[in-house]
Amino acid sequence: MRFEPRPFTEPVSFRCEFCVDCCRGRHVYLTLKDIEKIARRGHDPQDFVTFSVEGDKIRFVLNMREWDLGCIFHDPETGKCRIHNANPLICKIYPFMVSRKPLGVEGERPLHYRSQTLWLYYDDSCPGINAGDPETTITPEEIAELGLEFEKELGKTDVEGFARLLDELER
């Protein structure tokens, strides 16, 4: 399923319905902190990290299963994440999205947060948004904070840092 952006300007209730759409067919970008956190819980980066070349950048991406393009940490029987307590930052953001520019979606408006101008969206195709009997309520500010953290950490993630991390993990 494709991301169907809707402006995220007010808090929304949320409960994961384990539909697994977020765990299939998506590039899950990893930061060095994500890789380290997962590795320190006993997972070898060689088993879960792959690379994506985007222009002049090399991005680190979570591996997918070949047979269904699902995340290798997704349990297809339960629909749950096997590393939920260490899941990547981008997984904590989804089904939301943080952008530095408007997408042209009706009703969007900027959020001014920590001296930054951001546009926030949620995936209207996610059944957990505004689900009955919600687990939590999520605010735009919470997602903005995660988005800024992801942007900062992704900017610090490079091949040299990955090599240093692998050396550190081997000790």
MARDO-798785 format. One record per residue: residue number from 1; residue in three letters; x negated, y, z of N, C-alpha, C, O in turn. Coordinates in Angstrom, 1 decimal. Atoms other than C-alpha are relative to their C-alpha. Layout:
<rs>
R     k     r      n_x      n_y      n_z     ca_x     ca_y     ca_z      c_x      c_y      c_z      o_x      o_y      o_z
R   NUM   Ala        X        Y        Z        X        Y        Z        X        Y        Z        X        Y        Z
...
</rs>
This chain:
<rs>
R     k     r      n_x      n_y      n_z     ca_x     ca_y     ca_z      c_x      c_y      c_z      o_x      o_y      o_z
R     1   Met     -0.8     -1.2      0.0      0.0      0.0      0.0     -0.9      1.2      0.0     -1.9      1.2      0.6
R     2   Arg      0.7     -1.2      0.1     -1.2      3.5     -0.8      0.3      0.9      1.2      1.4      0.8      1.7
R     3   Phe     -0.3     -1.0     -1.1     -1.5      6.3      1.8      1.0      1.0     -0.5      0.8      1.6     -1.6
R     4   Glu     -1.0     -0.9      0.4      1.6      8.4      1.6      0.0      1.2      1.0      0.6      1.1      2.1
R     5   Pro      0.2     -1.1     -0.9      0.6     11.7      3.2      1.2      0.8      0.4      2.0      1.3     -0.5
R     6   Arg     -1.0     -1.0     -0.5      3.1     13.7      5.4     -0.7      0.9      0.9     -1.6      0.4      1.7
R     7   Pro      0.6     -1.0     -1.0      2.1     16.8      7.3      0.1     -0.5      1.4      1.2     -0.9      1.8
R     8   Phe      0.0      0.4     -1.4      1.2     16.0     10.9     -0.2      1.3      0.8     -1.4      1.8      1.0
R     9   Thr      0.1     -1.3     -0.6      2.0     19.2     12.7      0.6      0.0      1.4      0.4      1.0      2.2
R    10   Glu     -0.6      0.1     -1.3      3.9     18.0     15.8     -0.4     -1.4      0.5     -0.6     -2.3     -0.2
R    11   Pro      0.2      1.3     -0.5      3.3     15.1     18.2      1.0     -1.0     -0.6      2.1     -0.7     -0.8
R    12   Val     -0.8      1.1      0.4      4.6     11.7     17.0     -0.1     -1.2      0.9     -1.2     -1.4      1.5
R    13   Ser      0.1      1.3     -0.8      5.4      8.5     18.8     -0.5     -1.0     -0.9     -0.4     -1.0     -2.2
R    14   Phe      0.7      1.0      0.8      3.5      5.5     17.7      0.0     -1.4      0.8     -0.2     -1.4      2.0
R    15   Arg      0.2      1.4     -0.5      3.5      1.7     18.2     -0.5     -0.8     -1.2      0.2     -0.9     -2.2
R    16   Cys      0.5      0.8      1.1      1.4     -0.6     16.1      0.9     -1.2     -0.2      1.3     -1.9      0.8
R    17   Glu     -1.0      1.1      0.4      3.7     -3.1     14.3     -0.8     -1.2     -0.5     -0.2     -2.1     -0.9
R    18   Phe      0.9      1.1      0.6      0.7     -5.3     13.2      0.4     -0.4     -1.4      0.5     -1.6     -1.7
R    19   Cys     -0.4      0.2      1.4      1.8     -4.9      9.6     -1.2     -0.4     -0.8     -1.1     -0.8     -1.9
R    20   Val      1.3      0.3      0.6     -1.9     -5.3      8.7     -0.4      0.8     -1.2     -1.4      0.6     -1.8
R    21   Asp      0.4     -0.8      1.2     -1.8     -2.8      5.9     -1.2      0.8      0.2     -2.0      1.0     -0.7
R    22   Cys      1.2     -0.8     -0.3     -4.5     -0.7      7.6     -1.2     -0.8      0.0     -2.3     -0.3     -0.1
R    23   Cys      1.1      1.0     -0.1     -6.7     -3.8      7.8     -0.3     -0.7     -1.3     -1.2     -1.6     -1.4
R    24   Arg      0.2      0.6      1.3     -6.6     -4.7      4.1     -0.2      1.0     -1.1      0.5      2.0     -1.2
R    25   Gly      0.2     -0.8      1.3     -8.0     -3.3      0.9     -0.5      1.4      0.2     -0.3      2.3     -0.7
R    26   Arg      0.4     -1.3     -0.2     -9.5     -0.2      2.5     -1.5      0.0      0.4     -2.0     -0.9      1.0
R    27   His      1.4     -0.2     -0.4    -13.1      1.1      2.8      0.1      0.5      1.4      0.6      1.6      1.7
R    28   Val      0.1     -0.4     -1.4    -13.7      1.3      6.6     -1.4      0.5      0.2     -2.3     -0.3      0.3
R    29   Tyr      1.3     -0.6     -0.1    -16.6      3.7      6.8     -0.5     -0.1      1.5      0.2      0.1      2.4
R    30   Leu      0.6      0.2     -1.3    -19.0      3.0      9.7     -1.0      1.1      0.3     -1.8      1.5     -0.6
R    31   Thr      1.1     -0.9     -0.5    -21.2      5.4     11.7     -1.0     -0.9      0.7     -0.7     -2.0      1.0
R    32   Leu      1.0      0.8     -0.7    -24.3      4.3     13.4      0.5     -0.3      1.4      0.2     -1.4      1.9
R    33   Lys     -0.5      0.4     -1.3    -22.5      4.5     16.7      1.0     -1.1     -0.1      1.0     -2.0      0.8
R    34   Asp     -0.9      1.1      0.2    -19.8      2.2     15.3     -0.7     -1.3     -0.1     -0.4     -2.3      0.6
R    35   Ile      0.8      1.2      0.2    -22.4     -0.3     14.2     -0.6     -0.5      1.3     -0.6     -1.7      1.6
R    36   Glu      0.6      0.3     -1.3    -24.2     -0.2     17.5      1.0     -0.6      1.0      0.7     -1.6      1.6
R    37   Lys     -1.1      0.4     -0.9    -21.0     -0.6     19.5      0.4     -1.5     -0.3      0.6     -2.3      0.6
R    38   Ile     -0.5      1.4      0.4    -19.9     -3.7     17.5     -1.2     -1.0      0.2     -0.9     -2.1      0.7
R    39   Ala      1.1      0.9     -0.1    -23.4     -5.2     17.5     -0.3     -0.3      1.5     -0.6     -1.5      1.8
R    40   Arg      0.3      0.2     -1.5    -23.8     -4.8     21.3      1.1     -0.9      0.6      0.9     -1.4      1.7
R    41   Arg     -1.0      1.0     -0.4    -20.7     -7.0     21.6     -0.2     -1.4     -0.6      0.7     -2.2     -0.7
R    42   Gly      0.4      1.3      0.4    -22.5     -9.9     20.0      0.2     -0.2     -1.5      0.1     -1.4     -1.9
R    43   His     -0.2      0.2      1.4    -21.9     -9.3     16.3     -1.2      0.5     -0.8     -1.7      1.6     -0.6
R    44   Asp      1.2     -0.3      0.8    -24.8     -9.3     13.8      0.4      1.0     -1.1      1.3      0.6     -1.9
R    45   Pro     -0.4     -1.0      1.1    -24.7     -6.2     11.5     -0.1     -0.6     -1.4      0.6     -0.2     -2.3
R    46   Gln      0.1      0.7      1.4    -25.8     -8.5      8.6      1.3     -0.7     -0.3      1.6     -1.0     -1.5
R    47   Asp     -1.3      0.7      0.2    -22.4    -10.2      9.1      1.2      0.9     -0.3      2.2      0.5     -0.8
R    48   Phe     -1.2     -0.9      0.2    -20.2     -7.1      9.1     -0.2      1.3     -0.7      0.7      2.0     -1.0
R    49   Val      0.3     -1.3      0.7    -22.0     -4.2      7.3     -0.3     -0.3     -1.4     -1.1     -1.2     -1.7
R    50   Thr      0.4      0.0      1.4    -22.1     -3.7      3.6     -0.2      1.4     -0.4      0.0      2.3      0.5
R    51   Phe      0.3     -1.3      0.4    -23.1     -0.7      1.6      0.9      0.5     -1.2      1.4     -0.3     -2.0
R    52   Ser     -0.7     -0.6      1.1    -21.3      1.7     -0.8     -0.8      1.2     -0.4     -1.2      2.0      0.4
R    53   Val      0.7     -1.1      0.5    -23.1      4.1     -3.0      1.0      1.0     -0.6      1.8      0.7     -1.5
R    54   Glu     -0.9     -1.1      0.5    -21.2      7.4     -3.5     -0.8      1.2     -0.3     -1.2      2.0      0.6
R    55   Gly      0.8     -1.1      0.5    -23.0      9.9     -5.6     -1.4     -0.2      0.5     -2.1     -1.2      0.2
R    56   Asp      1.3      0.1     -0.5    -26.3     10.5     -3.8     -0.1     -0.5      1.4     -1.1     -0.5      2.1
R    57   Lys     -0.1      0.5     -1.4    -25.1      9.0     -0.5      0.2     -1.5      0.0      0.9     -2.1     -0.8
R    58   Ile     -0.2      1.4     -0.2    -25.3      5.5      0.8      0.9      0.0      1.3      0.5      0.5      2.3
R    59   Arg     -0.9      0.2     -1.1    -22.3      4.7      3.1      0.0     -1.4      0.5     -0.2     -2.3     -0.3
R    60   Phe     -0.1      1.4     -0.6    -22.0      1.8      5.5      1.5     -0.3      0.2      2.2      0.6      0.7
R    61   Val     -1.5      0.3      0.0    -18.7      0.0      5.2      0.1     -1.4      0.6     -0.7     -2.3      0.5
R    62   Leu     -0.3      1.3     -0.6    -17.1     -2.8      7.1      0.3     -1.0     -1.0      1.0     -0.8     -2.0
R    63   Asn     -0.3      1.1      0.9    -17.1     -6.1      5.3      1.4     -0.4     -0.1      2.2     -0.2      0.9
R    64   Met     -1.4      0.5      0.2    -13.9     -7.5      3.9     -0.1     -1.5     -0.4     -1.1     -2.0     -1.0
R    65   Arg     -0.2      1.4      0.4    -12.8    -11.1      3.5      0.3      0.0     -1.5      1.0      0.8     -2.0
R    66   Glu     -0.2      0.1      1.4    -12.9    -12.1     -0.2      1.4     -0.5     -0.4      1.9      0.0     -1.3
R    67   Trp     -1.3      0.6      0.4     -9.7    -14.1     -0.2      1.2      0.9      0.1      2.2      0.6     -0.5
R    68   Asp     -1.2     -0.9     -0.1     -7.4    -11.3      0.9     -0.4      1.5      0.2      0.5      2.3      0.4
R    69   Leu      0.6     -1.3     -0.2     -9.6     -8.2      1.1      0.3      0.6      1.4      0.5      1.8      1.5
R    70   Gly     -0.2     -0.4     -1.4     -8.9     -8.1      4.8     -1.3      0.3      0.8     -2.3     -0.3      0.4
R    71   Cys      1.2     -0.3     -0.9    -11.3     -6.7      7.4     -0.4     -1.3      0.6      0.4     -2.1      1.0
R    72   Ile      0.5      1.3     -0.6    -13.5     -9.5      8.7      0.3     -0.2      1.5      0.3     -1.3      2.0
R    73   Phe     -0.3      0.1     -1.5    -12.5     -8.7     12.3      1.5     -0.1      0.2      2.0     -0.1      1.3
R    74   His     -1.4      0.1     -0.1     -8.8     -8.9     11.5      0.4     -1.4      0.1      0.0     -2.2     -0.7
R    75   Asp     -0.5      1.3     -0.2     -7.1    -12.0     12.8      1.3     -0.2     -0.8      2.3      0.4     -0.4
R    76   Pro     -1.2      0.1      0.9     -4.6    -13.0     10.0      1.1     -0.8      0.7      2.3     -0.6      0.3
R    77   Glu     -1.0      0.8     -0.7     -2.7    -15.3     12.4      0.8      0.9      0.9      2.0      0.9      1.0
R    78   Thr     -0.7     -0.8     -0.9     -1.9    -12.7     15.0      0.2      1.5     -0.5      1.1      2.2      0.1
R    79   Gly     -0.1     -1.4      0.5     -2.3     -9.5     13.0     -0.8      1.0      0.9     -0.8      2.2      0.6
R    80   Lys      0.7     -0.8     -0.9     -4.6     -8.2     15.7     -1.5      0.1     -0.3     -2.0     -0.8     -1.0
R    81   Cys      1.4     -0.3      0.2     -8.1     -6.8     15.7     -0.8     -0.8      1.0     -0.6     -0.7      2.2
R    82   Arg      0.8      0.8     -0.9    -10.8     -9.1     17.2     -1.0      0.9      0.7     -1.6      0.5      1.7
R    83   Ile      0.9     -1.0     -0.6    -12.9     -6.0     18.1      0.7      1.3      0.4      0.1      2.3      0.5
R    84   His     -0.8     -1.2     -0.3    -10.2     -3.6     19.2     -0.6      0.9      1.0     -0.6      2.1      0.9
R    85   Asn      0.6     -0.8     -1.0    -12.1     -2.5     22.2     -1.3      0.7     -0.5     -1.9      1.5      0.2
R    86   Ala      1.2     -0.6      0.6    -15.1     -1.6     19.9      0.3      0.4     -1.5     -0.6      0.5     -2.2
R    87   Asn     -0.3     -0.3      1.4    -13.2     -0.7     16.7     -0.6      1.3     -0.5     -0.8      2.2      0.3
R    88   Pro      0.7     -1.2      0.5    -14.8      1.9     14.4      0.9      1.2      0.2      2.1      1.1      0.3
R    89   Leu     -0.6     -1.2     -0.2    -13.9      5.5     14.8      1.1      0.3     -1.0      2.2      0.8     -0.7
R    90   Ile     -1.0     -0.3      1.1    -12.0      5.7     11.5      1.2     -0.9      0.3      2.3     -0.4     -0.1
R    91   Cys     -1.1      0.8     -0.3     -9.8      2.9     12.7      0.9      0.6      1.1      2.1      0.5      1.2
R    92   Lys     -0.7     -0.7     -1.0     -8.9      5.0     15.7      0.8      1.2     -0.5      1.8      1.6      0.1
R    93   Ile     -0.7     -1.2      0.6     -7.8      7.8     13.4      1.2     -0.5     -0.8      2.3      0.1     -0.7
R    94   Tyr     -1.1      0.5      0.9     -5.6      5.7     11.0      1.2     -0.3      0.9      1.0     -0.9      2.0
R    95   Pro     -0.5     -0.4      1.3     -2.7      6.1     10.2      0.0      1.5     -0.2      0.9      2.0     -1.0
R    96   Phe      0.1     -1.4      0.2     -3.7      9.7     10.4     -1.2      0.4     -0.9     -2.0     -0.5     -1.1
R    97   Met      1.1     -0.4      0.8     -6.0     11.7      8.2     -0.2      1.5      0.3      0.7      2.3      0.6
R    98   Val      0.5     -1.4     -0.3     -8.0     14.9      8.8     -0.7      0.5     -1.3     -1.5     -0.2     -1.9
R    99   Ser      0.5     -0.5      1.2     -8.8     17.1      5.8     -0.5      1.5      0.2      0.0      2.2      1.1
R   100   Arg      0.5     -1.3      0.0    -10.8     20.3      5.3      0.7      1.0     -0.9      0.5      2.2     -0.9
R   101   Lys     -0.8     -0.8      1.0     -8.4     21.5      2.6      1.4     -0.6     -0.1      1.6     -1.8      0.1
R   102   Pro     -1.4      0.5      0.1     -4.7     21.2      2.0      0.1     -1.0     -1.2     -0.7     -0.9     -2.2
R   103   Leu     -0.2      1.0      1.1     -3.5     18.3     -0.2      1.1      0.4     -0.9      1.3     -0.2     -2.0
R   104   Gly     -1.1     -0.4      0.8     -0.5     20.2     -1.6      1.3     -0.7      0.3      2.1     -0.9     -0.5
R   105   Val     -1.2      0.7     -0.4      2.1     18.3      0.4      0.9      1.0      0.6      0.6      1.8      1.4
R   106   Glu     -1.0     -0.9     -0.5      5.3     20.1      1.2      0.0      0.0      1.5      0.0     -1.1      2.2
R   107   Gly     -0.1     -0.1     -1.5      5.4     21.4      4.8     -1.3      0.0      0.7     -1.4      0.2      1.9
R   108   Glu      1.3      0.1     -0.7      1.7     21.2      5.4     -0.4      1.5      0.5      0.0      2.5     -0.1
R   109   Arg      0.5     -1.3     -0.5      0.0     24.0      7.4     -1.3     -0.3      0.8     -1.4     -1.4      1.4
R   110   Pro      1.3      0.3     -0.7     -3.4     24.4      8.9      0.1     -0.1      1.5      1.0      0.6      2.1
R   111   Leu      0.2      0.1     -1.4     -4.4     23.5     12.4     -1.3      0.7      0.3     -2.3      0.3     -0.2
R   112   His      1.2     -0.7     -0.4     -6.9     25.9     14.0     -0.4     -0.7      1.3      0.2     -0.5      2.3
R   113   Tyr      0.5      0.8     -1.2     -8.9     23.7     16.4     -1.5      0.1      0.1     -2.2     -0.2     -0.8
R   114   Arg      1.5     -0.1     -0.3    -12.3     24.4     18.0     -0.7      0.8     -1.1     -1.7      0.4     -1.6
R   115   Ser      0.6     -0.9      1.0    -13.0     27.2     15.5      0.0     -0.6     -1.4     -0.8     -0.1     -2.2
R   116   Gln     -0.1      0.7      1.3    -12.2     24.9     12.6      1.4      0.1     -0.5      2.4      0.2      0.2
R   117   Thr     -1.3      0.0      0.6     -9.4     25.0     10.1      0.1     -1.4     -0.7     -0.7     -1.7     -1.6
R   118   Leu     -0.2      1.4      0.5     -8.1     21.5      9.4      1.5     -0.2     -0.4      2.4      0.6      0.0
R   119   Trp     -1.3      0.4      0.4     -5.1     20.0      7.7      0.2     -1.5      0.4     -0.7     -2.3      0.1
R   120   Leu     -0.2      1.4     -0.5     -3.7     16.8      9.3      1.3     -0.6     -0.7      2.3      0.1     -1.0
R   121   Tyr     -1.0      0.7      0.6     -1.5     14.2      7.8      0.2     -1.4      0.7     -0.7     -1.8      1.4
R   122   Tyr     -0.2      1.4     -0.4      0.0     10.8      8.7      0.5     -0.8     -1.2      1.0     -0.2     -2.1
R   123   Asp     -0.4      0.9      1.1      0.7      7.8      6.5      1.5     -0.3      0.2      1.8     -1.1      1.1
R   124   Asp     -1.5      0.2     -0.2      4.5      7.8      6.0      0.4     -1.5     -0.3      1.5     -1.9      0.1
R   125   Ser     -0.3      1.4      0.3      4.3      4.2      4.8     -0.3     -0.9      1.3      0.0     -2.1      1.3
R   126   Cys      0.3      0.8     -1.2      3.0      3.1      8.3      1.3     -0.2      0.9      1.9      0.8      1.3
R   127   Pro     -1.2      0.2     -0.8      5.9      1.5     10.2     -0.1      0.3      1.5      0.9      0.4      2.2
R   128   Gly      0.2     -0.3     -1.4      4.4      2.4     13.5      0.3      1.5      0.4      0.4      1.8      1.6
R   129   Ile     -0.3     -1.4     -0.2      5.0      6.1     13.1      1.4      0.2      0.3      2.3     -0.3     -0.4
R   130   Asn     -1.3     -0.2     -0.5      8.0      7.2     15.0      0.9     -1.3      0.2      2.1     -1.3      0.0
R   131   Ala     -0.7      1.3     -0.2      8.8      3.5     15.8      0.8      0.1      1.3      0.5      0.9      2.2
R   132   Gly     -0.7      0.1     -1.2     11.4      2.7     18.4     -0.9     -0.6      1.1     -1.8     -1.4      0.8
R   133   Asp      0.8      0.5     -1.2     10.0      1.9     21.9     -1.5      0.2     -0.2     -2.2     -0.8     -0.3
R   134   Pro      1.4     -0.3      0.3      6.7      3.6     21.2     -0.9     -0.3      1.2     -0.6     -0.3      2.4
R   135   Glu      1.0      0.3     -1.0      3.5      2.7     23.0     -0.6      1.3      0.5     -1.0      1.4      1.7
R   136   Thr      0.6     -1.3     -0.4      2.2      6.3     23.0      0.5      1.1     -0.9      1.3      0.9     -1.9
R   137   Thr     -0.2     -1.2      0.8      2.6      9.8     21.7     -1.3      0.6     -0.4     -2.2      0.8      0.5
R   138   Ile      1.3     -0.5      0.5     -0.2     11.2     19.5      0.2      1.4     -0.4      1.2      1.8     -1.1
R   139   Thr      0.0     -1.5      0.3     -0.9     14.9     19.2     -0.9      0.3     -1.2     -1.9     -0.4     -1.4
R   140   Pro      1.0     -0.4      1.0     -2.5     16.7     16.3     -1.4      0.3      0.5     -2.4      0.1     -0.1
R   141   Glu      1.3     -0.4     -0.6     -5.2     17.9     18.6     -0.9     -1.3      0.3     -2.1     -1.2      0.1
R   142   Glu      0.8      1.3     -0.2     -6.2     14.3     19.5     -0.6     -0.5     -1.3     -1.7     -0.9     -1.3
R   143   Ile      0.5      0.5      1.3     -6.5     13.4     15.9     -1.1      1.0     -0.6     -2.1      0.5     -1.2
R   144   Ala      1.0     -0.9      0.4     -8.4     16.6     15.1     -1.3     -0.2      0.7     -2.4     -0.2      0.0
R   145   Glu      1.2      0.3     -0.7    -10.9     15.8     17.8     -0.7     -1.2     -0.5     -1.9     -1.2     -0.7
R   146   Leu      0.6      1.2      0.6    -11.4     12.3     16.4     -0.6      0.3     -1.4     -1.6     -0.3     -1.7
R   147   Gly      0.4     -0.4      1.3    -11.7     13.7     12.9     -1.3      0.7      0.0     -2.2      0.5     -0.8
R   148   Leu      1.2     -0.8     -0.1    -14.4     16.2     13.9     -1.1     -0.9      0.5     -2.3     -0.8      0.0
R   149   Glu      1.0      0.9     -0.5    -16.3     13.5     15.8     -0.4     -0.9     -1.1     -1.6     -1.2     -1.3
R   150   Phe      0.3      0.8      1.1    -16.1     11.2     12.8     -0.9      0.7     -1.0     -1.9      0.2     -1.5
R   151   Glu      0.8     -0.8      0.9    -17.4     13.9     10.5     -1.4      0.2      0.4     -2.3      0.1     -0.3
R   152   Lys      1.3     -0.2     -0.6    -20.3     14.7     12.8     -0.8     -1.3      0.0     -2.0     -1.3     -0.5
R   153   Glu      0.8      1.3     -0.1    -21.3     11.0     13.3     -0.3     -0.5     -1.4     -1.4     -1.0     -1.6
R   154   Leu      0.2      0.4      1.3    -20.9     10.2      9.6     -1.2      0.8     -0.6     -2.0      0.2     -1.4
R   155   Gly      1.1     -0.8      0.5    -23.2     13.1      8.8     -1.4     -0.4      0.5     -2.4     -0.1     -0.1
R   156   Lys      1.3      0.5     -0.6    -25.9     11.6     11.1     -0.3     -1.4     -0.4     -1.4     -2.0      0.0
R   157   Thr      0.1      1.4      0.3    -25.5      8.1      9.6     -0.8     -0.1     -1.4     -0.3      0.4     -2.4
R   158   Asp      0.8      0.2      1.3    -28.3      7.3      7.0     -0.8     -1.3      0.1     -0.8     -2.0      1.1
R   159   Val      0.7      1.2      0.1    -30.5      4.5      5.9     -1.1     -0.1      1.1     -1.3     -1.1      1.7
R   160   Glu      1.1      0.0     -1.0    -33.4      5.5      8.2      0.6     -0.3      1.4      0.0     -1.0      2.1
R   161   Gly     -0.6      0.2     -1.3    -31.1      5.6     11.2      0.5     -1.4      0.1      0.4     -2.0      1.2
R   162   Phe     -0.4      1.4      0.0    -29.7      2.2     10.3     -1.2     -0.9      0.2     -1.1     -1.9      1.0
R   163   Ala      1.2      0.9     -0.1    -33.2      0.7     10.0     -0.5      0.1      1.5     -0.9     -0.9      2.1
R   164   Arg      0.4     -0.2     -1.4    -34.1      2.2     13.5      0.9     -0.8      0.9      0.5     -1.4      1.8
R   165   Leu     -1.0      0.7     -0.8    -30.9      0.8     14.9     -0.2     -1.5      0.0     -0.2     -2.2      1.0
R   166   Leu      0.3      1.5      0.1    -31.7     -2.7     13.6     -1.2     -0.4      0.8     -1.2     -1.4      1.4
R   167   Asp      1.3      0.2     -0.8    -35.2     -2.5     15.1      0.3      0.0      1.5     -0.1     -0.9      2.2
R   168   Glu     -0.4     -0.2     -1.4    -33.7     -1.4     18.4      0.8     -1.2      0.5      0.6     -1.8      1.6
R   169   Leu     -0.9      1.1     -0.4    -31.1     -4.2     18.4     -0.8     -1.3      0.1     -0.4     -2.2      0.8
R   170   Glu      0.8      1.2      0.0    -33.8     -6.8     17.7     -0.8     -0.2      1.3     -1.3     -1.3      1.6
R   171   Arg      0.8      0.0     -1.2    -35.7     -5.9     20.9      0.8     -0.7      1.2      0.2     -0.8      2.3
</rs>
